[in-house]
Amino acid sequence: MLAIPYLSHTGQPLTIRFRCLEEHDHRAHFHGKYNTLKDDAPRMYGVDSVHAAGDTIDVTEGELDRIILRKLGLHAVAIPGAALWLGRHRRMLAGFNRVRVWGDPDDAGSDFTAKVCRSLPRSARGMRLRLGDVTETYMQGGVAALLDLIKEDEK
Ligand SMILES: [Zn+2]
């Protein structure tokens, strides 16, 4: 499995999540696509960006989507799913003027985007992903496809 370390803003390891990279029925192999350490508290991924960002921050629905946005030079954090967006995460992003929310273009992603936007009504806006999630959009359209969505949002 791919190990995804969660680091503090000073680079200290906080936890590790795991993503199975096999194209198979994960349940039949007694694990999920994503796997968390037992009893681990839900965390924001990439909190160093909260400290490094200016007045704008990006929020993705998955860790790998956050890695793509970091490649573009954006400051971004990830929350692995709507159910894991907590009040303390809202407080961590409350000081930003603009919060771009990159939920996946599916029902779960809509829930994610709606939940984050409701809890940060003055700053958060959902991004209009059409080709797929952040990673799929990047694979199909490259950096330009993601930057075009940001330009569209700024109009
Ligand atoms: Zn698996």
Backbone and ligand atoms as CSV (ligand in chain L), in Angstrom:
chain,resi,resn,atom,element,x,y,z
A,1,MET,N,N,0.831,-1.197,0.000
A,1,MET,CA,C,0.000,0.000,0.000
A,1,MET,C,C,0.872,1.256,0.000
A,2,LEU,N,N,0.314,2.312,-0.601
A,2,LEU,CA,C,0.978,3.610,-0.562
A,2,LEU,C,C,0.793,4.186,0.838
A,3,ALA,N,N,1.893,4.557,1.498
A,3,ALA,CA,C,1.816,5.173,2.828
A,3,ALA,C,C,1.749,6.684,2.660
A,4,ILE,N,N,0.792,7.315,3.322
A,4,ILE,CA,C,0.588,8.768,3.216
A,4,ILE,C,C,0.829,9.371,4.590
A,5,PRO,N,N,2.043,9.881,4.838
A,5,PRO,CA,C,2.312,10.446,6.164
A,5,PRO,C,C,1.624,11.792,6.359
A,6,TYR,N,N,1.021,11.978,7.528
A,6,TYR,CA,C,0.462,13.263,7.950
A,6,TYR,C,C,1.508,13.915,8.839
A,7,LEU,N,N,2.007,15.094,8.401
A,7,LEU,CA,C,3.055,15.786,9.148
A,7,LEU,C,C,2.491,17.057,9.767
A,8,SER,N,N,3.052,17.447,10.914
A,8,SER,CA,C,2.690,18.728,11.512
A,8,SER,C,C,3.348,19.846,10.711
A,9,HIS,N,N,3.038,21.100,11.034
A,9,HIS,CA,C,3.629,22.196,10.255
A,9,HIS,C,C,5.129,22.302,10.477
A,10,THR,N,N,5.645,21.632,11.501
A,10,THR,CA,C,7.100,21.610,11.691
A,10,THR,C,C,7.722,20.330,11.142
A,11,GLY,N,N,6.915,19.491,10.480
A,11,GLY,CA,C,7.446,18.285,9.843
A,11,GLY,C,C,7.455,17.051,10.726
A,12,GLN,N,N,6.847,17.153,11.911
A,12,GLN,CA,C,6.773,15.981,12.793
A,12,GLN,C,C,5.659,15.050,12.322
A,13,PRO,N,N,5.923,13.734,12.289
A,13,PRO,CA,C,4.853,12.818,11.866
A,13,PRO,C,C,3.732,12.738,12.902
A,14,LEU,N,N,2.479,12.855,12.424
A,14,LEU,CA,C,1.312,12.786,13.304
A,14,LEU,C,C,0.604,11.443,13.168
A,15,THR,N,N,0.480,10.983,11.935
A,15,THR,CA,C,-0.132,9.688,11.674
A,15,THR,C,C,0.201,9.285,10.237
A,16,ILE,N,N,-0.205,8.090,9.868
A,16,ILE,CA,C,-0.034,7.625,8.485
A,16,ILE,C,C,-1.346,7.004,8.037
A,17,ARG,N,N,-1.807,7.359,6.834
A,17,ARG,CA,C,-2.914,6.635,6.218
A,17,ARG,C,C,-2.346,5.837,5.053
A,18,PHE,N,N,-3.104,4.830,4.633
A,18,PHE,CA,C,-2.615,3.938,3.589
A,18,PHE,C,C,-3.644,3.845,2.475
A,19,ARG,N,N,-3.164,3.859,1.228
A,19,ARG,CA,C,-4.063,3.669,0.096
A,19,ARG,C,C,-3.638,2.427,-0.667
A,20,CYS,N,N,-4.574,1.497,-0.831
A,20,CYS,CA,C,-4.300,0.299,-1.619
A,20,CYS,C,C,-4.205,0.693,-3.087
A,21,LEU,N,N,-3.169,0.224,-3.771
A,21,LEU,CA,C,-2.960,0.593,-5.171
A,21,LEU,C,C,-3.394,-0.516,-6.126
A,22,GLU,N,N,-3.943,-1.607,-5.583
A,22,GLU,CA,C,-4.414,-2.701,-6.444
A,22,GLU,C,C,-5.789,-2.357,-7.006
A,23,GLU,N,N,-6.025,-2.777,-8.256
A,23,GLU,CA,C,-7.360,-2.639,-8.857
A,23,GLU,C,C,-8.130,-3.921,-8.557
A,24,HIS,N,N,-8.640,-4.043,-7.346
A,24,HIS,CA,C,-9.379,-5.255,-6.993
A,24,HIS,C,C,-10.484,-4.897,-6.005
A,25,ASP,N,N,-11.237,-5.865,-5.564
A,25,ASP,CA,C,-12.281,-5.649,-4.563
A,25,ASP,C,C,-11.597,-5.606,-3.190
A,26,HIS,N,N,-11.387,-4.385,-2.676
A,26,HIS,CA,C,-10.620,-4.246,-1.428
A,26,HIS,C,C,-11.297,-4.997,-0.277
A,27,ARG,N,N,-12.646,-4.925,-0.253
A,27,ARG,CA,C,-13.377,-5.580,0.848
A,27,ARG,C,C,-13.112,-7.078,0.867
A,28,ALA,N,N,-13.005,-7.665,-0.322
A,28,ALA,CA,C,-12.753,-9.110,-0.404
A,28,ALA,C,C,-11.362,-9.455,0.148
A,29,HIS,N,N,-10.499,-8.418,0.225
A,29,HIS,CA,C,-9.157,-8.620,0.788
A,29,HIS,C,C,-9.050,-8.044,2.204
A,30,PHE,N,N,-10.234,-7.773,2.799
A,30,PHE,CA,C,-10.304,-7.363,4.213
A,30,PHE,C,C,-9.640,-6.027,4.514
A,31,HIS,N,N,-9.712,-5.097,3.537
A,31,HIS,CA,C,-9.289,-3.729,3.823
A,31,HIS,C,C,-10.091,-2.788,2.933
A,32,GLY,N,N,-9.956,-1.475,3.180
A,32,GLY,CA,C,-10.610,-0.484,2.334
A,32,GLY,C,C,-9.640,0.039,1.301
A,33,LYS,N,N,-10.158,0.890,0.382
A,33,LYS,CA,C,-9.255,1.563,-0.556
A,33,LYS,C,C,-8.303,2.451,0.238
A,34,TYR,N,N,-8.875,3.170,1.231
A,34,TYR,CA,C,-8.055,3.950,2.169
A,34,TYR,C,C,-8.142,3.298,3.542
A,35,ASN,N,N,-7.046,3.308,4.270
A,35,ASN,CA,C,-7.005,2.651,5.571
A,35,ASN,C,C,-6.328,3.565,6.587
A,36,THR,N,N,-6.975,3.677,7.736
A,36,THR,CA,C,-6.535,4.569,8.806
A,36,THR,C,C,-6.140,3.718,10.001
A,37,LEU,N,N,-5.194,4.213,10.792
A,37,LEU,CA,C,-4.819,3.492,12.002
A,37,LEU,C,C,-6.025,3.437,12.945
A,38,LYS,N,N,-6.165,2.342,13.647
A,38,LYS,CA,C,-7.314,2.147,14.536
A,38,LYS,C,C,-7.405,3.286,15.565
A,39,ASP,N,N,-8.626,3.826,15.751
A,39,ASP,CA,C,-8.927,4.866,16.742
A,39,ASP,C,C,-8.210,6.196,16.479
A,40,ASP,N,N,-7.686,6.379,15.264
A,40,ASP,CA,C,-7.012,7.633,14.947
A,40,ASP,C,C,-8.050,8.736,14.737
A,41,ALA,N,N,-7.806,9.915,15.299
A,41,ALA,CA,C,-8.747,11.038,15.153
A,41,ALA,C,C,-8.678,11.577,13.722
A,42,PRO,N,N,-9.819,12.057,13.186
A,42,PRO,CA,C,-9.788,12.669,11.842
A,42,PRO,C,C,-8.885,13.901,11.836
A,43,ARG,N,N,-8.056,13.992,10.825
A,43,ARG,CA,C,-7.097,15.094,10.760
A,43,ARG,C,C,-7.153,15.792,9.411
A,44,MET,N,N,-6.693,17.037,9.415
A,44,MET,CA,C,-6.477,17.780,8.180
A,44,MET,C,C,-5.095,17.392,7.659
A,45,TYR,N,N,-5.013,17.136,6.346
A,45,TYR,CA,C,-3.744,16.745,5.732
A,45,TYR,C,C,-3.058,17.974,5.125
A,46,GLY,N,N,-1.774,18.120,5.420
A,46,GLY,CA,C,-1.013,19.213,4.809
A,46,GLY,C,C,-1.112,20.518,5.569
A,47,VAL,N,N,-1.135,20.444,6.916
A,47,VAL,CA,C,-1.349,21.658,7.719
A,47,VAL,C,C,-0.218,22.672,7.577
A,48,ASP,N,N,0.926,22.274,7.031
A,48,ASP,CA,C,1.984,23.261,6.800
A,48,ASP,C,C,1.490,24.371,5.866
A,49,SER,N,N,0.549,24.028,4.970
A,49,SER,CA,C,0.016,25.047,4.056
A,49,SER,C,C,-0.807,26.102,4.785
A,50,VAL,N,N,-1.432,25.739,5.914
A,50,VAL,CA,C,-2.202,26.728,6.683
A,50,VAL,C,C,-1.255,27.826,7.169
A,51,HIS,N,N,-0.036,27.437,7.522
A,51,HIS,CA,C,0.947,28.391,8.020
A,51,HIS,C,C,1.623,29.156,6.894
A,52,ALA,N,N,1.770,28.498,5.704
A,52,ALA,CA,C,2.535,29.101,4.609
A,52,ALA,C,C,1.686,29.967,3.686
A,53,ALA,N,N,0.368,29.748,3.661
A,53,ALA,CA,C,-0.488,30.427,2.681
A,53,ALA,C,C,-0.647,31.907,3.013
A,54,GLY,N,N,-1.000,32.695,1.993
A,54,GLY,CA,C,-1.328,34.108,2.194
A,54,GLY,C,C,-2.794,34.239,2.566
A,55,ASP,N,N,-3.588,34.919,1.710
A,55,ASP,CA,C,-5.003,35.116,2.060
A,55,ASP,C,C,-5.919,34.086,1.390
A,56,THR,N,N,-5.336,33.185,0.582
A,56,THR,CA,C,-6.138,32.181,-0.133
A,56,THR,C,C,-5.604,30.796,0.173
A,57,ILE,N,N,-6.522,29.832,0.349
A,57,ILE,CA,C,-6.088,28.447,0.532
A,57,ILE,C,C,-7.036,27.527,-0.229
A,58,ASP,N,N,-6.517,26.396,-0.682
A,58,ASP,CA,C,-7.313,25.407,-1.409
A,58,ASP,C,C,-7.578,24.210,-0.502
A,59,VAL,N,N,-8.776,23.636,-0.628
A,59,VAL,CA,C,-9.153,22.460,0.164
A,59,VAL,C,C,-9.579,21.358,-0.800
A,60,THR,N,N,-8.931,20.225,-0.736
A,60,THR,CA,C,-9.310,19.094,-1.585
A,60,THR,C,C,-9.967,18.006,-0.732
A,61,GLU,N,N,-10.598,17.077,-1.453
A,61,GLU,CA,C,-11.307,16.000,-0.771
A,61,GLU,C,C,-10.386,14.811,-0.494
A,62,GLY,N,N,-9.241,14.764,-1.115
A,62,GLY,CA,C,-8.347,13.629,-0.910
A,62,GLY,C,C,-6.892,14.068,-0.835
A,63,GLU,N,N,-6.080,13.240,-0.176
A,63,GLU,CA,C,-4.676,13.583,0.008
A,63,GLU,C,C,-3.946,13.711,-1.331
A,64,LEU,N,N,-4.248,12.809,-2.272
A,64,LEU,CA,C,-3.500,12.823,-3.535
A,64,LEU,C,C,-3.855,14.051,-4.369
A,65,ASP,N,N,-5.118,14.515,-4.252
A,65,ASP,CA,C,-5.513,15.753,-4.933
A,65,ASP,C,C,-4.739,16.940,-4.354
A,66,ARG,N,N,-4.523,16.915,-3.062
A,66,ARG,CA,C,-3.745,17.982,-2.432
A,66,ARG,C,C,-2.304,17.983,-2.954
A,67,ILE,N,N,-1.749,16.808,-3.162
A,67,ILE,CA,C,-0.370,16.719,-3.667
A,67,ILE,C,C,-0.283,17.334,-5.068
A,68,ILE,N,N,-1.331,17.111,-5.893
A,68,ILE,CA,C,-1.354,17.711,-7.238
A,68,ILE,C,C,-1.358,19.250,-7.139
A,69,LEU,N,N,-2.210,19.802,-6.278
A,69,LEU,CA,C,-2.272,21.266,-6.168
A,69,LEU,C,C,-0.970,21.837,-5.614
A,70,ARG,N,N,-0.304,21.116,-4.729
A,70,ARG,CA,C,1.005,21.562,-4.228
A,70,ARG,C,C,2.022,21.602,-5.369
A,71,LYS,N,N,1.933,20.624,-6.290
A,71,LYS,CA,C,2.826,20.601,-7.459
A,71,LYS,C,C,2.670,21.884,-8.274
A,72,LEU,N,N,1.442,22.425,-8.288
A,72,LEU,CA,C,1.173,23.667,-9.027
A,72,LEU,C,C,1.645,24.889,-8.247
A,73,GLY,N,N,2.125,24.683,-7.025
A,73,GLY,CA,C,2.588,25.800,-6.214
A,73,GLY,C,C,1.512,26.414,-5.338
A,74,LEU,N,N,0.328,25.801,-5.317
A,74,LEU,CA,C,-0.757,26.321,-4.477
A,74,LEU,C,C,-0.594,25.813,-3.050
A,75,HIS,N,N,-1.099,26.593,-2.106
A,75,HIS,CA,C,-1.135,26.143,-0.720
A,75,HIS,C,C,-2.466,25.436,-0.512
A,76,ALA,N,N,-2.407,24.182,-0.113
A,76,ALA,CA,C,-3.630,23.374,-0.070
A,76,ALA,C,C,-3.601,22.411,1.100
A,77,VAL,N,N,-4.797,22.110,1.599
A,77,VAL,CA,C,-4.972,21.071,2.614
A,77,VAL,C,C,-6.017,20.095,2.091
A,78,ALA,N,N,-6.056,18.901,2.689
A,78,ALA,CA,C,-7.056,17.913,2.293
A,78,ALA,C,C,-7.807,17.417,3.515
A,79,ILE,N,N,-9.084,17.133,3.280
A,79,ILE,CA,C,-9.919,16.470,4.280
A,79,ILE,C,C,-10.458,15.226,3.584
A,80,PRO,N,N,-10.164,14.045,4.097
A,80,PRO,CA,C,-10.608,12.848,3.374
A,80,PRO,C,C,-12.096,12.542,3.579
A,81,GLY,N,N,-12.970,13.388,3.061
A,81,GLY,CA,C,-14.407,13.117,3.073
A,81,GLY,C,C,-15.216,14.078,3.915
A,82,ALA,N,N,-16.487,14.307,3.519
A,82,ALA,CA,C,-17.359,15.271,4.192
A,82,ALA,C,C,-17.537,14.940,5.670
A,83,ALA,N,N,-17.624,13.652,5.994
A,83,ALA,CA,C,-17.879,13.248,7.375
A,83,ALA,C,C,-16.718,13.625,8.293
A,84,LEU,N,N,-15.544,13.878,7.706
A,84,LEU,CA,C,-14.362,14.171,8.520
A,84,LEU,C,C,-14.085,15.668,8.632
A,85,TRP,N,N,-14.968,16.510,8.063
A,85,TRP,CA,C,-14.832,17.974,8.193
A,85,TRP,C,C,-15.426,18.376,9.544
A,86,LEU,N,N,-14.605,18.846,10.442
A,86,LEU,CA,C,-15.013,19.113,11.819
A,86,LEU,C,C,-14.916,20.605,12.128
A,87,GLY,N,N,-15.536,20.994,13.246
A,87,GLY,CA,C,-15.518,22.393,13.666
A,87,GLY,C,C,-14.110,22.943,13.814
A,88,ARG,N,N,-13.201,22.133,14.284
A,88,ARG,CA,C,-11.844,22.669,14.460
A,88,ARG,C,C,-11.153,22.895,13.114
A,89,HIS,N,N,-11.587,22.161,12.084
A,89,HIS,CA,C,-11.036,22.414,10.749
A,89,HIS,C,C,-11.536,23.763,10.236
A,90,ARG,N,N,-12.837,24.063,10.499
A,90,ARG,CA,C,-13.370,25.366,10.132
A,90,ARG,C,C,-12.551,26.483,10.796
A,91,ARG,N,N,-12.266,26.313,12.072
A,91,ARG,CA,C,-11.519,27.363,12.782
A,91,ARG,C,C,-10.115,27.527,12.209
A,92,MET,N,N,-9.504,26.426,11.739
A,92,MET,CA,C,-8.155,26.514,11.168
A,92,MET,C,C,-8.140,27.336,9.878
A,93,LEU,N,N,-9.299,27.385,9.160
A,93,LEU,CA,C,-9.348,28.095,7.877
A,93,LEU,C,C,-10.123,29.401,7.971
A,94,ALA,N,N,-10.558,29.758,9.187
A,94,ALA,CA,C,-11.448,30.915,9.349
A,94,ALA,C,C,-10.760,32.227,9.000
A,95,GLY,N,N,-9.438,32.296,9.036
A,95,GLY,CA,C,-8.741,33.559,8.791
A,95,GLY,C,C,-8.473,33.855,7.324
A,96,PHE,N,N,-8.839,32.940,6.422
A,96,PHE,CA,C,-8.542,33.166,5.001
A,96,PHE,C,C,-9.669,33.939,4.326
A,97,ASN,N,N,-9.288,34.840,3.405
A,97,ASN,CA,C,-10.291,35.607,2.647
A,97,ASN,C,C,-10.975,34.735,1.605
A,98,ARG,N,N,-10.204,33.805,1.024
A,98,ARG,CA,C,-10.787,32.935,0.008
A,98,ARG,C,C,-10.362,31.484,0.250
A,99,VAL,N,N,-11.361,30.607,0.235
A,99,VAL,CA,C,-11.122,29.168,0.392
A,99,VAL,C,C,-11.740,28.485,-0.834
A,100,ARG,N,N,-10.886,27.932,-1.687
A,100,ARG,CA,C,-11.387,27.235,-2.885
A,100,ARG,C,C,-11.569,25.755,-2.542
A,101,VAL,N,N,-12.769,25.242,-2.760
A,101,VAL,CA,C,-13.103,23.876,-2.340
A,101,VAL,C,C,-13.213,22.984,-3.571
A,102,TRP,N,N,-12.388,21.937,-3.600
A,102,TRP,CA,C,-12.270,21.064,-4.771
A,102,TRP,C,C,-12.892,19.694,-4.492
A,103,GLY,N,N,-14.193,19.665,-4.193
A,103,GLY,CA,C,-14.875,18.383,-4.009
A,103,GLY,C,C,-14.969,17.625,-5.327
A,104,ASP,N,N,-14.976,16.312,-5.248
A,104,ASP,CA,C,-15.097,15.490,-6.464
A,104,ASP,C,C,-16.446,15.765,-7.136
A,105,PRO,N,N,-16.533,15.643,-8.495
A,105,PRO,CA,C,-17.814,15.865,-9.178
A,105,PRO,C,C,-18.733,14.647,-9.075
A,106,ASP,N,N,-19.099,14.286,-7.849
A,106,ASP,CA,C,-20.067,13.198,-7.617
A,106,ASP,C,C,-20.876,13.569,-6.369
A,107,ASP,N,N,-21.814,12.709,-5.968
A,107,ASP,CA,C,-22.700,13.058,-4.852
A,107,ASP,C,C,-21.928,13.294,-3.559
A,108,ALA,N,N,-20.957,12.417,-3.275
A,108,ALA,CA,C,-20.174,12.578,-2.046
A,108,ALA,C,C,-19.376,13.877,-2.099
A,109,GLY,N,N,-18.871,14.200,-3.285
A,109,GLY,CA,C,-18.114,15.440,-3.459
A,109,GLY,C,C,-18.994,16.665,-3.285
A,110,SER,N,N,-20.242,16.594,-3.782
A,110,SER,CA,C,-21.182,17.704,-3.605
A,110,SER,C,C,-21.458,17.919,-2.125
A,111,ASP,N,N,-21.630,16.831,-1.385
A,111,ASP,CA,C,-21.843,16.930,0.064
A,111,ASP,C,C,-20.650,17.605,0.729
A,112,PHE,N,N,-19.454,17.189,0.299
A,112,PHE,CA,C,-18.220,17.737,0.868
A,112,PHE,C,C,-18.154,19.244,0.629
A,113,THR,N,N,-18.333,19.641,-0.643
A,113,THR,CA,C,-18.245,21.059,-0.997
A,113,THR,C,C,-19.308,21.863,-0.259
A,114,ALA,N,N,-20.541,21.337,-0.219
A,114,ALA,CA,C,-21.629,22.062,0.438
A,114,ALA,C,C,-21.338,22.242,1.925
A,115,LYS,N,N,-20.808,21.212,2.546
A,115,LYS,CA,C,-20.551,21.273,3.982
A,115,LYS,C,C,-19.477,22.316,4.304
A,116,VAL,N,N,-18.393,22.311,3.539
A,116,VAL,CA,C,-17.316,23.276,3.786
A,116,VAL,C,C,-17.814,24.692,3.501
A,117,CYS,N,N,-18.555,24.867,2.406
A,117,CYS,CA,C,-19.042,26.215,2.043
A,117,CYS,C,C,-20.053,26.736,3.064
A,118,ARG,N,N,-20.899,25.852,3.615
A,118,ARG,CA,C,-21.849,26.282,4.644
A,118,ARG,C,C,-21.130,26.745,5.903
A,119,SER,N,N,-20.031,26.077,6.242
A,119,SER,CA,C,-19.373,26.421,7.502
A,119,SER,C,C,-18.424,27.621,7.350
A,120,LEU,N,N,-18.085,27.990,6.105
A,120,LEU,CA,C,-17.263,29.183,5.864
A,120,LEU,C,C,-17.976,30.042,4.814
A,121,PRO,N,N,-19.157,30.588,5.149
A,121,PRO,CA,C,-20.015,31.184,4.111
A,121,PRO,C,C,-19.426,32.420,3.440
A,122,ARG,N,N,-18.570,33.173,4.110
A,122,ARG,CA,C,-18.048,34.404,3.497
A,122,ARG,C,C,-16.847,34.144,2.594
A,123,SER,N,N,-16.118,33.052,2.818
A,123,SER,CA,C,-14.864,32.860,2.091
A,123,SER,C,C,-14.849,31.658,1.155
A,124,ALA,N,N,-15.631,30.634,1.425
A,124,ALA,CA,C,-15.485,29.375,0.674
A,124,ALA,C,C,-16.363,29.340,-0.566
A,125,ARG,N,N,-15.790,28.821,-1.649
A,125,ARG,CA,C,-16.546,28.630,-2.888
A,125,ARG,C,C,-16.137,27.306,-3.513
A,126,GLY,N,N,-17.130,26.624,-4.073
A,126,GLY,CA,C,-16.853,25.351,-4.736
A,126,GLY,C,C,-16.279,25.568,-6.126
A,127,MET,N,N,-15.279,24.771,-6.505
A,127,MET,CA,C,-14.696,24.831,-7.840
A,127,MET,C,C,-15.479,23.897,-8.758
A,128,ARG,N,N,-15.640,24.316,-10.035
A,128,ARG,CA,C,-16.475,23.549,-10.958
A,128,ARG,C,C,-15.658,22.521,-11.733
A,129,LEU,N,N,-15.307,21.440,-11.079
A,129,LEU,CA,C,-14.593,20.352,-11.757
A,129,LEU,C,C,-15.569,19.630,-12.689
A,130,ARG,N,N,-15.148,19.382,-13.928
A,130,ARG,CA,C,-16.037,18.730,-14.893
A,130,ARG,C,C,-15.458,17.421,-15.420
A,131,LEU,N,N,-14.133,17.356,-15.557
A,131,LEU,CA,C,-13.508,16.167,-16.170
A,131,LEU,C,C,-13.357,15.015,-15.180
A,132,GLY,N,N,-13.460,15.317,-13.893
A,132,GLY,CA,C,-13.225,14.310,-12.854
A,132,GLY,C,C,-12.712,15.026,-11.623
A,133,ASP,N,N,-12.115,14.290,-10.702
A,133,ASP,CA,C,-11.561,14.949,-9.518
A,133,ASP,C,C,-10.285,15.712,-9.911
A,134,VAL,N,N,-9.617,16.306,-8.943
A,134,VAL,CA,C,-8.430,17.117,-9.237
A,134,VAL,C,C,-7.388,16.288,-9.977
A,135,THR,N,N,-7.143,15.072,-9.511
A,135,THR,CA,C,-6.108,14.239,-10.124
A,135,THR,C,C,-6.492,13.863,-11.552
A,136,GLU,N,N,-7.759,13.486,-11.770
A,136,GLU,CA,C,-8.210,13.113,-13.117
A,136,GLU,C,C,-8.161,14.317,-14.063
A,137,THR,N,N,-8.521,15.488,-13.549
A,137,THR,CA,C,-8.470,16.710,-14.356
A,137,THR,C,C,-7.033,17.004,-14.774
A,138,TYR,N,N,-6.111,16.826,-13.840
A,138,TYR,CA,C,-4.691,17.040,-14.122
A,138,TYR,C,C,-4.182,16.027,-15.150
A,139,MET,N,N,-4.588,14.759,-15.011
A,139,MET,CA,C,-4.136,13.714,-15.938
A,139,MET,C,C,-4.645,13.992,-17.352
A,140,GLN,N,N,-5.879,14.520,-17.455
A,140,GLN,CA,C,-6.473,14.749,-18.786
A,140,GLN,C,C,-6.065,16.090,-19.391
A,141,GLY,N,N,-6.028,17.130,-18.552
A,141,GLY,CA,C,-5.831,18.467,-19.109
A,141,GLY,C,C,-4.572,19.167,-18.643
A,142,GLY,N,N,-3.808,18.493,-17.775
A,142,GLY,CA,C,-2.559,19.079,-17.294
A,142,GLY,C,C,-2.791,20.277,-16.380
A,143,VAL,N,N,-1.705,20.991,-16.128
A,143,VAL,CA,C,-1.740,22.155,-15.240
A,143,VAL,C,C,-2.762,23.174,-15.747
A,144,ALA,N,N,-2.821,23.355,-17.089
A,144,ALA,CA,C,-3.700,24.390,-17.666
A,144,ALA,C,C,-5.153,24.166,-17.271
A,145,ALA,N,N,-5.592,22.909,-17.248
A,145,ALA,CA,C,-6.999,22.622,-16.940
A,145,ALA,C,C,-7.341,23.086,-15.531
A,146,LEU,N,N,-6.422,22.930,-14.593
A,146,LEU,CA,C,-6.672,23.355,-13.209
A,146,LEU,C,C,-6.569,24.871,-13.085
A,147,LEU,N,N,-5.576,25.464,-13.750
A,147,LEU,CA,C,-5.429,26.924,-13.675
A,147,LEU,C,C,-6.601,27.632,-14.346
A,148,ASP,N,N,-7.159,27.018,-15.408
A,148,ASP,CA,C,-8.338,27.605,-16.070
A,148,ASP,C,C,-9.517,27.669,-15.099
A,149,LEU,N,N,-9.678,26.635,-14.283
A,149,LEU,CA,C,-10.786,26.622,-13.312
A,149,LEU,C,C,-10.613,27.742,-12.283
A,150,ILE,N,N,-9.357,28.002,-11.903
A,150,ILE,CA,C,-9.092,29.079,-10.947
A,150,ILE,C,C,-9.385,30.431,-11.582
A,151,LYS,N,N,-8.956,30.598,-12.853
A,151,LYS,CA,C,-9.230,31.865,-13.572
A,151,LYS,C,C,-10.743,32.106,-13.677
A,152,GLU,N,N,-11.460,31.026,-13.998
A,152,GLU,CA,C,-12.919,31.094,-14.134
A,152,GLU,C,C,-13.542,31.540,-12.803
A,153,ASP,N,N,-13.014,31.020,-11.708
A,153,ASP,CA,C,-13.536,31.355,-10.383
A,153,ASP,C,C,-13.265,32.817,-10.026
A,154,GLU,N,N,-12.185,33.378,-10.568
A,154,GLU,CA,C,-11.792,34.747,-10.192
A,154,GLU,C,C,-12.532,35.807,-10.996
A,155,LYS,N,N,-13.260,35.383,-12.050
A,155,LYS,CA,C,-13.994,36.355,-12.889
A,155,LYS,C,C,-15.088,37.024,-12.089
L,1,ZN,ZN,ZN,-6.951,-3.454,-1.894
